[in-house]
Amino acid sequence: MLPPQLQTDPAWSPPEQDVRPAYQPVEVRLDDSDGPDGSGDSGGSGGTDGWALGRINAWWHSPEGTPWCRLRLLGSTAAPVWRRYDPERILLLPTHGI
């Protein structure tokens, strides 16, 4: 469930003092049920599942303890969006040591 503010204002951000900056490469699962912006539109054609590279640039935990990340897809001109972190849909990639 979205925080109440995100339900009415998609541009809402948590208080900056509660946000932890990050630089985390990720792969994001895209499908018809959940597009890159959380709108339900994957932006693709044909309804096939796919993965896109992206980057988490901040973390926030809701008052209930649910982790949220500010996510931007690489190559996208859209602004980063806050999404509830789901490890089945957002895979954290290594940043070093490969």
Biopython code that builds the backbone (N, CA, C, O; Angstrom):
import numpy as np
from Bio.PDB.StructureBuilder import StructureBuilder

atoms = [
    (1, "MET", "N", (0.845, -1.181, 0.000)),
    (1, "MET", "CA", (0.000, 0.000, 0.000)),
    (1, "MET", "C", (0.889, 1.243, 0.000)),
    (1, "MET", "O", (1.927, 1.291, 0.661)),
    (2, "LEU", "N", (0.457, 2.230, -0.750)),
    (2, "LEU", "CA", (1.202, 3.479, -0.828)),
    (2, "LEU", "C", (0.987, 4.324, 0.411)),
    (2, "LEU", "O", (-0.086, 4.285, 1.014)),
    (3, "PRO", "N", (2.015, 5.099, 0.800)),
    (3, "PRO", "CA", (1.764, 6.082, 1.855)),
    (3, "PRO", "C", (0.630, 7.003, 1.401)),
    (3, "PRO", "O", (0.487, 7.245, 0.203)),
    (4, "PRO", "N", (-0.178, 7.521, 2.330)),
    (4, "PRO", "CA", (-1.323, 8.353, 1.939)),
    (4, "PRO", "C", (-0.949, 9.499, 1.004)),
    (4, "PRO", "O", (-1.719, 9.832, 0.102)),
    (5, "GLN", "N", (0.215, 10.104, 1.201)),
    (5, "GLN", "CA", (0.610, 11.231, 0.364)),
    (5, "GLN", "C", (0.825, 10.804, -1.088)),
    (5, "GLN", "O", (0.474, 11.542, -2.009)),
    (6, "LEU", "N", (1.405, 9.604, -1.300)),
    (6, "LEU", "CA", (1.635, 9.132, -2.662)),
    (6, "LEU", "C", (0.332, 8.756, -3.348)),
    (6, "LEU", "O", (0.260, 8.767, -4.576)),
    (7, "GLN", "N", (-0.705, 8.422, -2.574)),
    (7, "GLN", "CA", (-1.988, 8.079, -3.169)),
    (7, "GLN", "C", (-2.631, 9.298, -3.808)),
    (7, "GLN", "O", (-3.376, 9.160, -4.778)),
    (8, "THR", "N", (-2.360, 10.490, -3.286)),
    (8, "THR", "CA", (-2.991, 11.700, -3.810)),
    (8, "THR", "C", (-2.024, 12.596, -4.570)),
    (8, "THR", "O", (-2.466, 13.422, -5.368)),
    (9, "ASP", "N", (-0.726, 12.461, -4.351)),
    (9, "ASP", "CA", (0.263, 13.325, -5.000)),
    (9, "ASP", "C", (1.467, 12.498, -5.425)),
    (9, "ASP", "O", (2.348, 12.235, -4.607)),
    (10, "PRO", "N", (1.525, 12.075, -6.708)),
    (10, "PRO", "CA", (2.633, 11.231, -7.150)),
    (10, "PRO", "C", (3.995, 11.898, -7.043)),
    (10, "PRO", "O", (5.014, 11.206, -7.062)),
    (11, "ALA", "N", (4.044, 13.214, -6.931)),
    (11, "ALA", "CA", (5.317, 13.927, -6.805)),
    (11, "ALA", "C", (5.771, 14.035, -5.351)),
    (11, "ALA", "O", (6.817, 14.623, -5.077)),
    (12, "TRP", "N", (4.995, 13.473, -4.408)),
    (12, "TRP", "CA", (5.340, 13.548, -2.987)),
    (12, "TRP", "C", (6.676, 12.867, -2.716)),
    (12, "TRP", "O", (7.006, 11.858, -3.338)),
    (13, "SER", "N", (7.429, 13.418, -1.798)),
    (13, "SER", "CA", (8.668, 12.809, -1.314)),
    (13, "SER", "C", (8.641, 12.822, 0.204)),
    (13, "SER", "O", (8.073, 13.734, 0.805)),
    (14, "PRO", "N", (9.249, 11.819, 0.833)),
    (14, "PRO", "CA", (9.321, 11.837, 2.293)),
    (14, "PRO", "C", (10.192, 12.999, 2.759)),
    (14, "PRO", "O", (10.952, 13.555, 1.966)),
    (15, "PRO", "N", (10.092, 13.373, 4.028)),
    (15, "PRO", "CA", (10.933, 14.459, 4.545)),
    (15, "PRO", "C", (12.412, 14.152, 4.296)),
    (15, "PRO", "O", (12.878, 13.046, 4.569)),
    (16, "GLU", "N", (13.131, 15.125, 3.785)),
    (16, "GLU", "CA", (14.533, 14.921, 3.399)),
    (16, "GLU", "C", (15.388, 14.392, 4.547)),
    (16, "GLU", "O", (16.318, 13.622, 4.308)),
    (17, "GLN", "N", (15.097, 14.784, 5.786)),
    (17, "GLN", "CA", (15.894, 14.302, 6.919)),
    (17, "GLN", "C", (15.695, 12.804, 7.171)),
    (17, "GLN", "O", (16.499, 12.185, 7.868)),
    (18, "ASP", "N", (14.625, 12.214, 6.607)),
    (18, "ASP", "CA", (14.360, 10.783, 6.769)),
    (18, "ASP", "C", (14.876, 9.951, 5.601)),
    (18, "ASP", "O", (14.802, 8.723, 5.633)),
    (19, "VAL", "N", (15.395, 10.610, 4.572)),
    (19, "VAL", "CA", (15.854, 9.942, 3.359)),
    (19, "VAL", "C", (17.350, 9.676, 3.459)),
    (19, "VAL", "O", (18.124, 10.551, 3.848)),
    (20, "ARG", "N", (17.747, 8.451, 3.099)),
    (20, "ARG", "CA", (19.165, 8.082, 3.100)),
    (20, "ARG", "C", (19.649, 8.015, 1.645)),
    (20, "ARG", "O", (19.194, 7.159, 0.886)),
    (21, "PRO", "N", (20.568, 8.907, 1.249)),
    (21, "PRO", "CA", (21.078, 8.880, -0.126)),
    (21, "PRO", "C", (21.765, 7.547, -0.421)),
    (21, "PRO", "O", (22.316, 6.906, 0.473)),
    (22, "ALA", "N", (21.722, 7.146, -1.686)),
    (22, "ALA", "CA", (22.316, 5.874, -2.087)),
    (22, "ALA", "C", (22.762, 5.968, -3.541)),
    (22, "ALA", "O", (22.366, 6.871, -4.278)),
    (23, "TYR", "N", (23.584, 5.026, -3.925)),
    (23, "TYR", "CA", (23.943, 4.836, -5.322)),
    (23, "TYR", "C", (23.955, 3.332, -5.521)),
    (23, "TYR", "O", (24.970, 2.676, -5.285)),
    (24, "GLN", "N", (22.825, 2.784, -5.956)),
    (24, "GLN", "CA", (22.682, 1.337, -6.046)),
    (24, "GLN", "C", (22.158, 0.945, -7.421)),
    (24, "GLN", "O", (20.990, 1.188, -7.725)),
    (25, "PRO", "N", (23.011, 0.336, -8.267)),
    (25, "PRO", "CA", (22.511, -0.176, -9.541)),
    (25, "PRO", "C", (21.518, -1.312, -9.293)),
    (25, "PRO", "O", (21.683, -2.101, -8.363)),
    (26, "VAL", "N", (20.491, -1.382, -10.132)),
    (26, "VAL", "CA", (19.455, -2.401, -9.988)),
    (26, "VAL", "C", (18.988, -2.865, -11.360)),
    (26, "VAL", "O", (19.218, -2.205, -12.374)),
    (27, "GLU", "N", (18.325, -4.021, -11.366)),
    (27, "GLU", "CA", (17.525, -4.460, -12.500)),
    (27, "GLU", "C", (16.090, -4.456, -12.024)),
    (27, "GLU", "O", (15.785, -4.947, -10.938)),
    (28, "VAL", "N", (15.203, -3.896, -12.845)),
    (28, "VAL", "CA", (13.803, -3.741, -12.475)),
    (28, "VAL", "C", (12.957, -4.587, -13.415)),
    (28, "VAL", "O", (13.075, -4.482, -14.636)),
    (29, "ARG", "N", (12.106, -5.426, -12.840)),
    (29, "ARG", "CA", (11.214, -6.256, -13.645)),
    (29, "ARG", "C", (10.046, -5.408, -14.130)),
    (29, "ARG", "O", (9.376, -4.738, -13.345)),
    (30, "LEU", "N", (9.817, -5.448, -15.433)),
    (30, "LEU", "CA", (8.715, -4.718, -16.049)),
    (30, "LEU", "C", (7.718, -5.728, -16.597)),
    (30, "LEU", "O", (8.108, -6.700, -17.243)),
    (31, "ASP", "N", (6.445, -5.504, -16.345)),
    (31, "ASP", "CA", (5.398, -6.302, -16.972)),
    (31, "ASP", "C", (4.124, -5.479, -17.029)),
    (31, "ASP", "O", (4.112, -4.324, -16.603)),
    (32, "ASP", "N", (3.060, -6.057, -17.545)),
    (32, "ASP", "CA", (1.812, -5.307, -17.732)),
    (32, "ASP", "C", (1.199, -4.832, -16.431)),
    (32, "ASP", "O", (0.469, -3.841, -16.422)),
    (33, "SER", "N", (1.480, -5.518, -15.327)),
    (33, "SER", "CA", (0.819, -5.150, -14.071)),
    (33, "SER", "C", (1.520, -4.023, -13.340)),
    (33, "SER", "O", (0.937, -3.419, -12.440)),
    (34, "ASP", "N", (2.766, -3.724, -13.707)),
    (34, "ASP", "CA", (3.495, -2.692, -12.975)),
    (34, "ASP", "C", (4.602, -2.126, -13.836)),
    (34, "ASP", "O", (5.661, -2.740, -13.972)),
    (35, "GLY", "N", (4.370, -0.965, -14.416)),
    (35, "GLY", "CA", (5.368, -0.321, -15.259)),
    (35, "GLY", "C", (6.465, 0.315, -14.444)),
    (35, "GLY", "O", (6.425, 0.266, -13.215)),
    (36, "PRO", "N", (7.450, 0.914, -15.099)),
    (36, "PRO", "CA", (8.602, 1.480, -14.412)),
    (36, "PRO", "C", (8.251, 2.621, -13.474)),
    (36, "PRO", "O", (8.994, 2.915, -12.537)),
    (37, "ASP", "N", (7.115, 3.263, -13.729)),
    (37, "ASP", "CA", (6.725, 4.370, -12.863)),
    (37, "ASP", "C", (5.640, 3.974, -11.883)),
    (37, "ASP", "O", (5.106, 4.825, -11.171)),
    (38, "GLY", "N", (5.301, 2.668, -11.835)),
    (38, "GLY", "CA", (4.269, 2.209, -10.921)),
    (38, "GLY", "C", (2.870, 2.484, -11.413)),
    (38, "GLY", "O", (1.906, 2.302, -10.670)),
    (39, "SER", "N", (2.735, 2.926, -12.675)),
    (39, "SER", "CA", (1.427, 3.328, -13.182)),
    (39, "SER", "C", (0.624, 2.172, -13.742)),
    (39, "SER", "O", (-0.565, 2.328, -14.018)),
    (40, "GLY", "N", (1.248, 1.008, -13.917)),
    (40, "GLY", "CA", (0.552, -0.093, -14.546)),
    (40, "GLY", "C", (0.828, -0.166, -16.035)),
    (40, "GLY", "O", (0.325, -1.066, -16.707)),
    (41, "ASP", "N", (1.615, 0.760, -16.570)),
    (41, "ASP", "CA", (1.952, 0.775, -17.981)),
    (41, "ASP", "C", (3.436, 0.509, -18.123)),
    (41, "ASP", "O", (4.261, 1.328, -17.720)),
    (42, "SER", "N", (3.779, -0.637, -18.698)),
    (42, "SER", "CA", (5.187, -0.993, -18.811)),
    (42, "SER", "C", (5.889, -0.194, -19.893)),
    (42, "SER", "O", (7.118, -0.183, -19.958)),
    (43, "GLY", "N", (5.120, 0.475, -20.743)),
    (43, "GLY", "CA", (5.732, 1.262, -21.794)),
    (43, "GLY", "C", (6.179, 0.426, -22.973)),
    (43, "GLY", "O", (6.613, 0.972, -23.987)),
    (44, "GLY", "N", (6.083, -0.885, -22.861)),
    (44, "GLY", "CA", (6.481, -1.767, -23.940)),
    (44, "GLY", "C", (5.291, -2.147, -24.789)),
    (44, "GLY", "O", (4.178, -1.669, -24.573)),
    (45, "SER", "N", (5.535, -3.014, -25.759)),
    (45, "SER", "CA", (4.438, -3.474, -26.594)),
    (45, "SER", "C", (4.335, -4.977, -26.482)),
    (45, "SER", "O", (5.342, -5.669, -26.324)),
    (46, "GLY", "N", (3.134, -5.475, -26.562)),
    (46, "GLY", "CA", (2.933, -6.905, -26.600)),
    (46, "GLY", "C", (2.758, -7.574, -25.267)),
    (46, "GLY", "O", (2.447, -8.765, -25.240)),
    (47, "GLY", "N", (2.932, -6.899, -24.171)),
    (47, "GLY", "CA", (2.652, -7.476, -22.872)),
    (47, "GLY", "C", (3.651, -8.514, -22.400)),
    (47, "GLY", "O", (3.285, -9.383, -21.609)),
    (48, "THR", "N", (4.892, -8.463, -22.850)),
    (48, "THR", "CA", (5.869, -9.438, -22.397)),
    (48, "THR", "C", (6.627, -8.908, -21.191)),
    (48, "THR", "O", (6.859, -7.707, -21.053)),
    (49, "ASP", "N", (7.005, -9.841, -20.321)),
    (49, "ASP", "CA", (7.832, -9.460, -19.178)),
    (49, "ASP", "C", (9.215, -9.077, -19.681)),
    (49, "ASP", "O", (9.677, -9.578, -20.706)),
    (50, "GLY", "N", (9.862, -8.194, -18.959)),
    (50, "GLY", "CA", (11.215, -7.800, -19.303)),
    (50, "GLY", "C", (11.896, -7.181, -18.110)),
    (50, "GLY", "O", (11.280, -6.945, -17.071)),
    (51, "TRP", "N", (13.175, -6.922, -18.275)),
    (51, "TRP", "CA", (13.977, -6.314, -17.221)),
    (51, "TRP", "C", (14.642, -5.072, -17.770)),
    (51, "TRP", "O", (15.017, -5.027, -18.941)),
    (52, "ALA", "N", (14.789, -4.070, -16.930)),
    (52, "ALA", "CA", (15.459, -2.829, -17.320)),
    (52, "ALA", "C", (16.474, -2.469, -16.249)),
    (52, "ALA", "O", (16.262, -2.720, -15.062)),
    (53, "LEU", "N", (17.576, -1.879, -16.680)),
    (53, "LEU", "CA", (18.568, -1.400, -15.727)),
    (53, "LEU", "C", (18.120, -0.068, -15.152)),
    (53, "LEU", "O", (17.510, 0.751, -15.839)),
    (54, "GLY", "N", (18.430, 0.132, -13.894)),
    (54, "GLY", "CA", (18.068, 1.380, -13.237)),
    (54, "GLY", "C", (19.017, 1.671, -12.098)),
    (54, "GLY", "O", (20.039, 1.006, -11.927)),
    (55, "ARG", "N", (18.661, 2.677, -11.325)),
    (55, "ARG", "CA", (19.498, 3.065, -10.196)),
    (55, "ARG", "C", (18.608, 3.568, -9.071)),
    (55, "ARG", "O", (17.701, 4.374, -9.282)),
    (56, "ILE", "N", (18.889, 3.075, -7.873)),
    (56, "ILE", "CA", (18.260, 3.614, -6.667)),
    (56, "ILE", "C", (19.168, 4.728, -6.181)),
    (56, "ILE", "O", (20.367, 4.522, -5.995)),
    (57, "ASN", "N", (18.592, 5.922, -5.973)),
    (57, "ASN", "CA", (19.423, 7.021, -5.481)),
    (57, "ASN", "C", (19.028, 7.469, -4.077)),
    (57, "ASN", "O", (19.580, 8.440, -3.559)),
    (58, "ALA", "N", (18.070, 6.765, -3.454)),
    (58, "ALA", "CA", (17.713, 7.073, -2.064)),
    (58, "ALA", "C", (16.846, 5.956, -1.496)),
    (58, "ALA", "O", (16.126, 5.271, -2.222)),
    (59, "TRP", "N", (16.937, 5.792, -0.181)),
    (59, "TRP", "CA", (16.098, 4.849, 0.571)),
    (59, "TRP", "C", (15.335, 5.611, 1.639)),
    (59, "TRP", "O", (15.806, 6.621, 2.162)),
    (60, "TRP", "N", (14.147, 5.110, 1.953)),
    (60, "TRP", "CA", (13.318, 5.662, 3.027)),
    (60, "TRP", "C", (12.521, 4.518, 3.616)),
    (60, "TRP", "O", (12.097, 3.624, 2.884)),
    (61, "HIS", "N", (12.309, 4.524, 4.918)),
    (61, "HIS", "CA", (11.457, 3.530, 5.578)),
    (61, "HIS", "C", (10.208, 4.224, 6.093)),
    (61, "HIS", "O", (10.288, 5.239, 6.785)),
    (62, "SER", "N", (9.052, 3.665, 5.746)),
    (62, "SER", "CA", (7.780, 4.223, 6.209)),
    (62, "SER", "C", (7.682, 4.060, 7.720)),
    (62, "SER", "O", (8.460, 3.306, 8.304)),
    (63, "PRO", "N", (6.747, 4.747, 8.365)),
    (63, "PRO", "CA", (6.573, 4.576, 9.816)),
    (63, "PRO", "C", (6.313, 3.120, 10.215)),
    (63, "PRO", "O", (6.616, 2.725, 11.341)),
    (64, "GLU", "N", (5.754, 2.323, 9.300)),
    (64, "GLU", "CA", (5.512, 0.900, 9.574)),
    (64, "GLU", "C", (6.765, 0.055, 9.364)),
    (64, "GLU", "O", (6.765, -1.134, 9.681)),
    (65, "GLY", "N", (7.839, 0.656, 8.831)),
    (65, "GLY", "CA", (9.092, -0.059, 8.610)),
    (65, "GLY", "C", (9.279, -0.585, 7.199)),
    (65, "GLY", "O", (10.281, -1.245, 6.922)),
    (66, "THR", "N", (8.344, -0.314, 6.302)),
    (66, "THR", "CA", (8.443, -0.786, 4.926)),
    (66, "THR", "C", (9.504, 0.014, 4.174)),
    (66, "THR", "O", (9.466, 1.244, 4.181)),
    (67, "PRO", "N", (10.465, -0.676, 3.515)),
    (67, "PRO", "CA", (11.478, 0.064, 2.759)),
    (67, "PRO", "C", (10.931, 0.562, 1.421)),
    (67, "PRO", "O", (10.228, -0.159, 0.713)),
    (68, "TRP", "N", (11.267, 1.796, 1.096)),
    (68, "TRP", "CA", (10.927, 2.424, -0.176)),
    (68, "TRP", "C", (12.220, 2.911, -0.809)),
    (68, "TRP", "O", (13.167, 3.271, -0.110)),
    (69, "CYS", "N", (12.252, 2.921, -2.147)),
    (69, "CYS", "CA", (13.435, 3.414, -2.845)),
    (69, "CYS", "C", (13.016, 4.426, -3.904)),
    (69, "CYS", "O", (11.949, 4.322, -4.509)),
    (70, "ARG", "N", (13.892, 5.411, -4.107)),
    (70, "ARG", "CA", (13.682, 6.372, -5.194)),
    (70, "ARG", "C", (14.438, 5.826, -6.387)),
    (70, "ARG", "O", (15.662, 5.705, -6.350)),
    (71, "LEU", "N", (13.718, 5.498, -7.441)),
    (71, "LEU", "CA", (14.232, 4.707, -8.545)),
    (71, "LEU", "C", (14.118, 5.458, -9.860)),
    (71, "LEU", "O", (13.113, 6.112, -10.140)),
    (72, "ARG", "N", (15.163, 5.352, -10.652)),
    (72, "ARG", "CA", (15.142, 5.898, -12.016)),
    (72, "ARG", "C", (15.661, 4.811, -12.949)),
    (72, "ARG", "O", (16.657, 4.149, -12.655)),
    (73, "LEU", "N", (14.977, 4.634, -14.073)),
    (73, "LEU", "CA", (15.442, 3.693, -15.083)),
    (73, "LEU", "C", (16.469, 4.380, -15.965)),
    (73, "LEU", "O", (16.299, 5.540, -16.339)),
    (74, "LEU", "N", (17.543, 3.659, -16.301)),
    (74, "LEU", "CA", (18.575, 4.221, -17.170)),
    (74, "LEU", "C", (17.989, 4.491, -18.547)),
    (74, "LEU", "O", (17.228, 3.682, -19.078)),
    (75, "GLY", "N", (18.343, 5.616, -19.111)),
    (75, "GLY", "CA", (17.850, 5.995, -20.422)),
    (75, "GLY", "C", (16.482, 6.654, -20.402)),
    (75, "GLY", "O", (15.998, 7.103, -21.441)),
    (76, "SER", "N", (15.862, 6.717, -19.254)),
    (76, "SER", "CA", (14.544, 7.334, -19.140)),
    (76, "SER", "C", (14.687, 8.835, -18.917)),
    (76, "SER", "O", (15.614, 9.286, -18.244)),
    (77, "THR", "N", (13.776, 9.593, -19.480)),
    (77, "THR", "CA", (13.761, 11.031, -19.238)),
    (77, "THR", "C", (12.828, 11.386, -18.086)),
    (77, "THR", "O", (12.747, 12.546, -17.682)),
    (78, "ALA", "N", (12.126, 10.389, -17.562)),
    (78, "ALA", "CA", (11.206, 10.626, -16.444)),
    (78, "ALA", "C", (11.988, 10.878, -15.156)),
    (78, "ALA", "O", (13.101, 10.382, -14.980)),
    (79, "ALA", "N", (11.394, 11.643, -14.280)),
    (79, "ALA", "CA", (11.999, 11.901, -12.967)),
    (79, "ALA", "C", (11.996, 10.614, -12.144)),
    (79, "ALA", "O", (11.160, 9.740, -12.375)),
    (80, "PRO", "N", (12.916, 10.484, -11.188)),
    (80, "PRO", "CA", (12.887, 9.313, -10.309)),
    (80, "PRO", "C", (11.558, 9.242, -9.560)),
    (80, "PRO", "O", (10.947, 10.266, -9.253)),
    (81, "VAL", "N", (11.125, 8.017, -9.273)),
    (81, "VAL", "CA", (9.863, 7.812, -8.555)),
    (81, "VAL", "C", (10.114, 6.976, -7.305)),
    (81, "VAL", "O", (11.022, 6.145, -7.277)),
    (82, "TRP", "N", (9.310, 7.200, -6.280)),
    (82, "TRP", "CA", (9.366, 6.392, -5.065)),
    (82, "TRP", "C", (8.551, 5.131, -5.284)),
    (82, "TRP", "O", (7.394, 5.190, -5.701)),
    (83, "ARG", "N", (9.176, 3.963, -4.993)),
    (83, "ARG", "CA", (8.500, 2.672, -5.108)),
    (83, "ARG", "C", (8.794, 1.853, -3.870)),
    (83, "ARG", "O", (9.888, 1.913, -3.309)),
    (84, "ARG", "N", (7.809, 1.092, -3.456)),
    (84, "ARG", "CA", (8.027, 0.159, -2.348)),
    (84, "ARG", "C", (9.040, -0.875, -2.833)),
    (84, "ARG", "O", (8.901, -1.417, -3.929)),
    (85, "TYR", "N", (10.053, -1.145, -2.022)),
    (85, "TYR", "CA", (11.085, -2.097, -2.426)),
    (85, "TYR", "C", (10.536, -3.514, -2.365)),
    (85, "TYR", "O", (10.058, -3.965, -1.324)),
    (86, "ASP", "N", (10.609, -4.205, -3.489)),
    (86, "ASP", "CA", (10.187, -5.597, -3.604)),
    (86, "ASP", "C", (11.351, -6.363, -4.224)),
    (86, "ASP", "O", (11.631, -6.191, -5.410)),
    (87, "PRO", "N", (12.039, -7.209, -3.445)),
    (87, "PRO", "CA", (13.219, -7.905, -3.975)),
    (87, "PRO", "C", (12.903, -8.863, -5.123)),
    (87, "PRO", "O", (13.817, -9.297, -5.824)),
    (88, "GLU", "N", (11.631, -9.201, -5.330)),
    (88, "GLU", "CA", (11.250, -10.036, -6.472)),
    (88, "GLU", "C", (11.191, -9.217, -7.761)),
    (88, "GLU", "O", (11.257, -9.780, -8.854)),
    (89, "ARG", "N", (11.070, -7.901, -7.643)),
    (89, "ARG", "CA", (10.915, -7.032, -8.804)),
    (89, "ARG", "C", (12.079, -6.064, -8.985)),
    (89, "ARG", "O", (12.302, -5.554, -10.083)),
    (90, "ILE", "N", (12.813, -5.815, -7.919)),
    (90, "ILE", "CA", (13.953, -4.896, -7.976)),
    (90, "ILE", "C", (15.168, -5.659, -7.454)),
    (90, "ILE", "O", (15.296, -5.893, -6.253)),
    (91, "LEU", "N", (16.054, -6.042, -8.367)),
    (91, "LEU", "CA", (17.242, -6.815, -7.997)),
    (91, "LEU", "C", (18.418, -5.873, -7.788)),
    (91, "LEU", "O", (18.771, -5.101, -8.680)),
    (92, "LEU", "N", (19.019, -5.937, -6.612)),
    (92, "LEU", "CA", (20.199, -5.123, -6.321)),
    (92, "LEU", "C", (21.402, -5.733, -7.024)),
    (92, "LEU", "O", (21.649, -6.934, -6.908)),
    (93, "LEU", "N", (22.146, -4.918, -7.749)),
    (93, "LEU", "CA", (23.340, -5.368, -8.459)),
    (93, "LEU", "C", (24.578, -4.938, -7.683)),
    (93, "LEU", "O", (24.548, -3.930, -6.977)),
    (94, "PRO", "N", (25.673, -5.697, -7.809)),
    (94, "PRO", "CA", (26.895, -5.317, -7.091)),
    (94, "PRO", "C", (27.451, -3.999, -7.622)),
    (94, "PRO", "O", (27.339, -3.687, -8.808)),
    (95, "THR", "N", (28.049, -3.239, -6.715)),
    (95, "THR", "CA", (28.660, -1.972, -7.112)),
    (95, "THR", "C", (30.173, -2.089, -7.259)),
    (95, "THR", "O", (30.798, -1.238, -7.890)),
    (96, "HIS", "N", (30.768, -3.131, -6.686)),
    (96, "HIS", "CA", (32.210, -3.346, -6.818)),
    (96, "HIS", "C", (32.535, -4.785, -6.437)),
    (96, "HIS", "O", (31.685, -5.506, -5.915)),
    (97, "GLY", "N", (33.759, -5.189, -6.700)),
    (97, "GLY", "CA", (34.236, -6.499, -6.270)),
    (97, "GLY", "C", (33.858, -7.659, -7.164)),
    (97, "GLY", "O", (33.878, -8.808, -6.723)),
    (98, "ILE", "N", (33.516, -7.386, -8.407)),
    (98, "ILE", "CA", (33.156, -8.484, -9.315)),
    (98, "ILE", "C", (34.411, -9.099, -9.872)),
    (98, "ILE", "O", (34.339, -10.042, -10.660)),
]
sb = StructureBuilder()
sb.init_structure("model")
sb.init_model(0)
sb.init_chain("A")
sb.init_seg("    ")
for serial, (resi, resn, name, xyz) in enumerate(atoms, 1):
    if name == "N":
        sb.init_residue(resn, " ", resi, " ")
    sb.init_atom(name, np.array(xyz, "f"), 0.0, 1.0, " ", f" {name:<3s}", serial, name[0])
structure = sb.get_structure()
